[in-house]
Amino acid sequence: MTTSYSHCQLIADSGSTKTDWALLAGETLVCQCQTQGINPFHQSAEVIDRVLREELLPSLPPEATVGHVAFYGSGLRPELQPMMRQLLMSVFLHTDVQAEGDLLGAARAVCGRAEGIACILGTGANSGLYDGQNIVMNTPPLGYILGDEGSGAVLGRQFLNLIFKESAQSALREAFLSEFHLTMADVIDRVYRQPLANRWLASLSPFIHRNLDRDGVRSMVIDNFRQFFRRNLTAYQRQDLPVGFVGSMAFHYCSELKVAAEAEGYCIGTVLKSPLEGLIAYHQAENF
């Protein structure tokens, strides 16, 4: 017998590389699936429409009726949200659609409906003061050249500076160059001449994590996080609130993050590798 799912909620956590989807029927998780990334800042409406129709729809149970879509995405600036809503409504007819930025998604995932400070620490970094419903204050992250303290890209940059400038790190430098089959000239070329240098710098994080016990490495990671607190969260003047995090940097370096938070006078709340788990819990409590 075929199960009928009426008035389901469809939740999306989207980045440039992939989009994770979850379908809820009341409090029941019906299914999860994945499509390529959707980023309206970089993709045309035609490309996004094709992803929705050719990748997403075939992955959903044909007997499910979607009544509400909650889409959270990177690159989804306020001026692009109406376009994203229209694209989703053209695929899911007569459906209520929310299209929000990834920072609000992170806040709902780690804070729920309570006040808090929500942060994203992955390749890049971002933060916002959340009043339980909306992001009411945001320190501009400024990207990995001007800002993005706490991010994987900045950590990679600091690591390269450490191993190439401090003679005491010669053994670690040789281990790094050997594992990645690089020379210093290759590193310079990769950072200054090749595209997506921020992603490449962030990709060094697993090597850094495996070498945390080397002299100076763990303290460098902690200092990167301390700079994040100082440069981004001080403006909120709310050290009384828990600070929640999503992203690979926060998840894999959780112990170093907690040391940095304590040193700067903050209390860590929920830490998630991906916000989808928290978003599922958030939307399970809603009735549409």
Beta strands, then each sheet from edge to edge (+ up, - down):
strand 1: 5-14
strand 2: 18-25
strand 3: 28-36
strand 4: 64-73
strand 5: 96-101
strand 6: 116-121
strand 7: 125-130
strand 8: 135-137
strand 9: 242-246
strand 10: 267-272
sheet 1: 3+ 2- 1+ 4+ 5+
sheet 2: 8+ 7- 6+ 9+ 10+
end
